Amino acid sequence: MPKSRNQTRAQRKGSKYRRRRLTALFVLLLAGMMIWTAVSLGGALTNPALGSSFSSRFAEWARVHGGNGVVNWVEKEWYSHHPPPVGGKPPAGAIQVPHPVTAAATSGPAHLPLPSPIQSMASTAIAGEGAWSPAGRLVGGIPAIYETTLRPDAVHTSYVVGVAWMDTKLLKATLYSGSQIPGGGPYTHTAPVQPGAADRLVAAFNAGFLMSAANGGYYTDGKAVVPLRVGAASFVIYRNGQVNIGPWGGSLTMTPNVVSVRQNLDLLVDGGKAVSGLNAADTTRWGSTLGGAIYVWRSGVGITANGALVYVGGPGMNITDLADLLARAGAVRAMELDINTDWVNYSVYKPATSTGSASGTNGTELLPGMTGTPARYFQSWWARDFFAMSAAAGT
């Protein structure tokens, strides 16, 4: 039976109505997605926990929301068009002018002997390169930390990295969790550094990777927040604040005196030299770098034969550069810490008085090119875990 005109009109009217509803629904969904994206991205770009720079915050946000491939491609393209320069000189003033060490450095409480200068890898050393200068507040009237700057290899001679030497007879270590790493906190020691602890704080520096990438565990407050891996490079802190670094499961095992363990990948230095099999081009075993670049900001920490700690951090290093520098700084065992621009940071603090409170206003970065400020460790939003070095009891 043929449809009447009224039925045909009703059907057309119904189709138009459904199309309008579908169009309206699509517009609402699109608007909702745009609003959500704007709010989410806007929150990320103003969140310092995701990095000190807007580019870092955007990249972190994009990776979390499925844009990892796009971010990696953009970074790879950028680095492919901005390779590290070969040769050249560092910017004026990049090599630290050494400060004289006074007689006070050889008297006072028991302390370790001063470290030997580090020889430059460049063919011609710049005045002051590899020479140590005291840094930070005095402990018992003498320096507990010395710093130096030098070039990391003989090819990329415009880059300068920093090295810090820490006297573990004068200092004790504490592992602080961040707002995101390792997760599950807060713990006894969680960012920010509190006023009481700030009165004895001498230095603070970054720990390792996100736990999902560290290939290791995290132990604090009497529990393994992330299971410890046998053989993993481990920064172990004991009840008296002393430190050892080495592979977990050998001479380093769980005892009642262990208060914290931070693991990150495998050892870089063992027996005073870089471990065998290091591949400068390997960006998988030694951490995913921005855009797959080889020469990036890196950091590492090692322990010397007499128990001092040495920290190396700076730009333009591949993994073998980092290992070689740690060994040349005297480390008998060493491990990589965090990498990439926003996460490599070392600060020393020098209040006006010996018992004054450390703060962002009296802190100094190991290198002026380190992103962020020394105030990061006094902020509750600081996302990454870190090590604090404080004046030991009795000093």
C-alpha positions in Angstrom: 0.0 0.0 0.0 1.6 3.3 -1.0 2.6 5.8 1.7 0.6 8.9 2.2 2.1 12.3 1.9 1.7 12.7 5.6 3.6 9.5 6.3 6.4 10.6 4.0 6.7 14.0 5.6 6.7 12.4 9.0 9.6 10.1 8.0 11.6 13.0 6.6 11.0 15.0 9.7 12.1 12.1 11.8 15.3 11.6 9.9 16.2 15.3 10.1 15.5 15.2 13.9 17.8 12.1 14.3 20.5 13.8 12.3 20.2 16.9 14.3 20.4 14.9 17.6 23.5 13.0 16.3 25.1 16.3 15.2 24.4 17.9 18.6 25.7 14.9 20.4 28.9 14.9 18.3 29.4 18.6 19.0 28.8 18.1 22.7 31.3 15.2 22.8 33.9 17.2 20.8 33.4 20.3 23.1 33.7 18.0 26.1 37.0 16.5 24.8 38.3 20.0 24.0 37.4 21.3 27.5 38.9 18.2 29.1 42.1 18.5 27.1 42.4 22.2 27.8 41.9 21.6 31.6 44.2 18.6 31.7 47.0 20.2 29.5 46.7 23.5 31.3 47.1 21.8 34.7 50.1 19.9 33.4 51.8 23.0 32.0 51.5 24.7 35.4 52.6 21.7 37.4 56.3 22.0 38.3 56.3 18.4 39.4 56.4 17.4 35.7 59.6 19.4 35.1 61.0 22.8 35.2 60.4 23.7 31.6 57.1 23.9 29.7 58.5 21.6 27.0 59.2 19.0 29.6 55.7 19.3 31.1 54.1 19.0 27.7 56.1 16.0 26.9 55.3 14.3 30.2 51.6 15.0 29.7 51.6 13.8 26.1 53.3 10.5 27.0 50.8 9.8 29.8 47.9 10.4 27.3 49.0 8.2 24.5 51.3 10.6 22.6 54.6 8.9 23.4 55.3 8.1 19.7 54.6 11.6 18.6 56.8 13.1 21.3 59.7 10.7 20.5 59.4 11.6 16.8 59.5 15.3 17.5 62.5 14.9 19.9 64.3 12.7 17.4 63.9 15.2 14.6 65.1 18.1 16.9 68.2 16.2 18.0 68.9 15.0 14.5 69.1 18.7 13.4 71.0 19.8 16.6 73.8 17.2 17.0 76.4 18.0 19.8 79.1 20.3 18.4 82.5 18.9 17.7 85.4 20.9 19.1 85.0 24.4 20.3 85.6 26.1 23.6 83.3 26.3 26.6 81.4 29.6 27.3 83.5 32.1 29.2 83.4 31.3 32.9 82.0 27.8 32.5 85.2 26.3 34.0 85.1 27.1 37.7 87.9 29.2 39.1 89.3 27.2 42.1 89.1 28.8 45.5 92.0 28.5 47.8 91.7 25.8 50.5 92.7 27.3 53.9 94.5 25.6 56.7 91.1 25.1 58.4 90.5 22.2 55.9 93.2 20.2 57.6 92.1 20.7 61.2 88.9 20.0 63.1 86.9 16.8 63.4 88.0 13.5 61.8 87.6 13.8 58.0 88.8 12.3 54.8 91.9 13.5 52.9 91.3 16.0 50.1 90.7 14.4 46.7 93.3 14.7 43.9 92.6 16.9 40.9 91.0 15.2 37.9 92.9 15.4 34.7 91.1 16.9 31.7 90.2 14.7 28.8 90.7 17.6 26.4 94.1 17.9 24.7 94.8 21.3 26.4 93.4 21.9 29.8 91.8 25.2 30.7 93.1 26.9 33.9 91.1 25.6 36.9 89.8 22.5 35.0 89.6 19.5 37.3 90.8 21.5 40.4 88.7 21.3 43.5 87.0 24.1 45.4 85.2 23.9 48.8 81.4 24.3 48.5 78.5 24.6 50.9 78.3 25.2 54.6 81.3 24.1 56.8 80.9 21.1 59.0 82.8 21.3 62.2 84.6 24.3 60.8 85.9 22.6 57.7 84.6 21.9 54.2 82.6 18.7 53.7 82.1 19.1 50.0 84.4 20.0 47.1 83.3 20.8 43.5 85.1 21.0 40.2 84.2 21.5 36.5 85.8 19.9 33.4 85.0 18.7 29.9 83.7 15.2 29.6 85.6 14.0 26.5 88.2 15.0 24.0 85.7 15.5 21.1 82.9 17.7 22.4 85.1 20.2 24.0 82.5 23.0 24.4 80.6 21.0 27.0 81.3 21.3 30.7 80.1 19.0 33.4 80.3 19.2 37.2 81.7 16.8 39.8 81.0 17.0 43.6 83.1 15.1 46.2 81.4 14.5 49.6 83.2 13.6 52.9 81.2 10.8 54.5 83.0 11.2 57.8 81.4 14.7 58.1 78.1 14.0 56.3 75.2 11.5 56.6 72.8 10.6 53.9 69.0 10.4 53.8 66.8 9.2 51.0 63.7 11.4 50.5 60.7 10.3 48.5 59.0 12.7 46.1 55.4 13.4 45.5 55.4 10.7 42.7 58.4 8.5 43.3 58.2 5.8 44.5 54.5 6.3 45.2 52.5 5.0 48.1 53.8 7.6 50.6 54.2 9.8 52.4 57.1 8.2 54.3 59.2 9.2 57.2 61.3 11.3 54.8 59.2 12.8 52.0 59.7 16.1 50.2 59.9 18.9 51.3 62.9 19.0 53.6 61.5 20.2 57.0 62.9 23.2 58.9 64.6 21.0 61.5 66.5 19.0 58.9 67.3 22.1 56.9 69.4 23.4 59.8 72.0 20.7 59.0 71.5 20.2 55.3 74.6 20.7 53.2 73.7 19.3 49.8 70.9 17.5 47.9 70.9 15.7 44.6 68.7 13.7 42.3 68.1 10.0 42.7 67.2 7.6 39.9 64.7 6.9 37.2 60.9 6.4 37.5 60.5 3.1 39.2 58.9 1.7 36.1 62.2 2.2 34.2 64.7 1.7 37.0 64.9 -2.1 36.7 65.2 -2.2 40.5 63.5 -1.6 43.8 63.0 0.9 46.6 63.2 0.2 50.3 62.4 2.6 53.1 60.5 2.7 56.4 61.1 -1.0 56.9 59.5 -2.2 53.7 60.2 -2.8 50.1 57.9 -0.3 48.4 59.2 -1.8 45.1 60.9 -5.3 45.3 64.7 -5.2 45.4 66.4 -6.9 42.5 69.4 -9.1 43.1 72.4 -7.7 41.1 70.9 -4.3 40.7 73.1 -1.2 41.3 72.1 -0.1 44.8 72.6 3.0 46.9 72.4 1.7 50.5 72.0 3.9 53.5 72.6 2.6 57.0 71.1 3.7 60.4 74.2 5.9 61.1 73.8 7.7 57.8 76.7 6.0 56.1 76.5 4.8 52.5 77.6 1.9 50.4 77.2 1.4 46.6 77.3 -1.9 44.9 75.3 -4.8 43.5 72.5 -6.0 45.7 72.7 -9.6 47.0 76.5 -9.9 47.3 78.2 -8.0 50.2 75.1 -5.7 50.2 72.2 -7.5 51.8 69.3 -6.6 54.1 70.3 -6.2 57.7 68.7 -4.4 60.7 71.1 -1.5 60.1 69.8 -0.8 56.5 67.3 2.0 56.5 67.0 2.8 52.7 67.9 1.2 49.4 67.5 2.9 46.1 68.3 0.8 43.0 68.8 2.0 39.5 69.9 -0.3 36.6 73.3 -2.0 36.9 76.7 -0.9 38.0 78.6 1.5 35.7 81.9 1.3 37.5 83.3 -1.7 39.4 86.8 -2.3 40.6 87.7 1.3 39.8 87.0 1.1 36.1 84.1 1.2 33.7 82.3 -2.1 33.5 82.9 -4.1 30.3 80.4 -4.1 27.5 79.3 -0.4 27.7 77.9 0.8 24.4 77.8 4.6 23.9 74.9 4.2 21.5 72.8 2.0 23.8 69.7 4.1 24.9 67.7 1.0 26.0 69.8 -0.6 28.8 71.0 2.7 30.2 67.7 4.7 30.0 65.5 6.1 27.3 66.8 9.5 26.3 65.0 12.4 24.7 64.5 11.5 21.1 66.9 8.6 21.4 69.9 11.0 21.6 73.2 9.7 22.8 74.7 12.8 24.2 72.3 14.2 26.9 72.3 15.4 30.4 73.3 12.5 32.7 74.1 12.0 36.3 75.8 9.3 38.4 77.2 8.6 41.9 80.0 6.5 43.1 81.9 5.6 46.2 85.7 5.8 46.6 88.1 3.4 48.2 88.0 5.5 51.4 84.2 5.9 51.5 83.8 9.4 50.0 80.9 9.9 47.5 81.4 11.4 44.1 78.6 12.8 42.0 78.9 13.6 38.3 76.3 15.6 36.4 76.1 17.6 33.2 75.2 17.9 29.5 76.7 16.2 26.4 77.5 12.8 28.0 77.0 9.3 26.6 77.0 6.4 29.0 80.8 5.7 28.6 81.7 9.3 29.3 79.7 9.1 32.6 81.4 5.9 33.6 84.9 7.2 32.7 84.4 10.4 34.6 83.1 8.6 37.8 86.2 6.4 37.7 88.5 9.3 37.1 86.9 11.0 40.1 88.0 8.1 42.2 84.9 5.9 42.3 85.6 2.2 42.8 81.9 1.4 42.3 79.3 3.7 40.7 75.8 3.7 39.3 73.9 5.9 36.9 71.2 8.2 38.4 68.6 10.2 36.5 69.1 11.5 33.0 67.6 14.2 30.7 67.6 17.9 31.2 65.0 18.5 33.8 66.0 15.7 36.2 69.8 16.2 36.7 70.3 18.5 39.7 72.8 19.0 42.5 72.6 21.8 45.0 74.8 22.9 47.9 73.6 25.2 50.7 75.6 27.8 52.6 73.5 29.8 55.1 74.9 32.9 56.7 75.7 31.0 59.9 76.9 27.5 60.6 73.6 26.5 62.2 71.4 28.5 59.8 68.6 27.0 57.8 69.3 25.8 54.2 66.9 27.3 51.7 66.5 28.1 48.1 68.0 31.6 48.7 71.3 30.3 50.0 71.6 27.3 47.6 73.8 27.1 44.6 73.7 24.6 41.6 76.7 22.6 40.7 76.3 23.9 37.2 74.4 27.1 36.2 72.8 25.3 33.3 70.9 22.9 35.6 67.1 23.6 35.2 65.1 24.6 38.2 66.5 26.1 41.4 67.9 24.9 44.7 64.5 25.6 46.2 63.0 22.4 44.6 63.8 20.2 47.6 61.8 22.5 49.9 58.6 22.1 47.8 55.9 19.5 48.6 55.2 19.2 44.9 58.7 18.0 44.0 57.9 14.7 42.2 61.3 12.9 42.2 63.1 11.2 45.1 66.4 12.6 46.1 69.4 12.2 48.4 70.1 14.7 51.2 73.6 15.1 52.7 73.6 16.6 56.2 76.1 17.4 58.9 76.7 14.2 60.9 76.0 14.1 64.6 78.8 15.3 66.7 80.1 17.8 64.1 
